[in-house]
């Protein structure tokens, strides 16, 4: 424990509070297997209850300063949200199937609506989460999401990833600056230089891997063309050529995944280390990038090799690793915060984000 001087010179008690995840793979396996079986037996209807049970387990197993987080969404909220989203997608597919040209109209409408769904999802997820009986909230608006998430993603893609740190900074500043805890604001101002330092290794890995794979592929193609011109075992050459192409594509995919994991872990650290709650409580993160990538890849392989049975172990493993790498430098008591959020809203935006695979958690 140490002390930090205020502007008036009076020392303020400061202490580092570590996050802890106490969940166990065996415990969560029991929750998970029941969720899977009942979801199958009810043709997916139970998935709303499954999500609530899953979120309550992980929230309740995440501790800070001796208290755990809580998840307050009801299965009914989740189910209604999923029904609405499913109905919208079903209507879209039916209309496009019957009138294909309407896809030209629906695409821009979908892109325009997407930021609204994202905002609603962020707000819902924040408002159903609490810590020490104090609710979180999200106060961001549509245009902020449109610029910080939609336009930022477009800039990153159009620049072939070169502007990815700009996009990351833009998006996370919007999300965290609009997050509230008991009405108290979060503030995040990650330095662009720090984000680019985290970007360099993944970018270099991608370029180097692309070059190492592309050059042999081109040479093999040229050799295959020469041999085909001489009519030397054409069937074998064509088969080997396509096998080589597919092998190169798989290798490129693996390189891209590793680079993405390294970048994600780096951004996680930079963003959290630049985040402050209510101007006093600073977050700390020291997530190992290589270790994070290794855990993510081995989790995926274990899940595939066990036909999904290792999924609970993988989920608990990554949650424990991320929590162990995070802390908050607390100044003063956390108990002073009071809840200002009472309406949890609807789950439509949240379920849209889940169905679309949009993940905005750091």
Helices and strands as residue ranges (DSSP letters): E 2-5, E 11-21, H 25-41, H 47-60, E 62-64, E 67-71, H 75-98, G 100-102, H 103-127, E 129-131, E 134-138, H 142-145, I 146-151, H 152-158, H 164-177, E 179-181, E 184-188, H 192-229, H 234-273, E 275-277, E 281-285, H 289-305, H 311-324, E 326-331, G 334-336, H 348-356
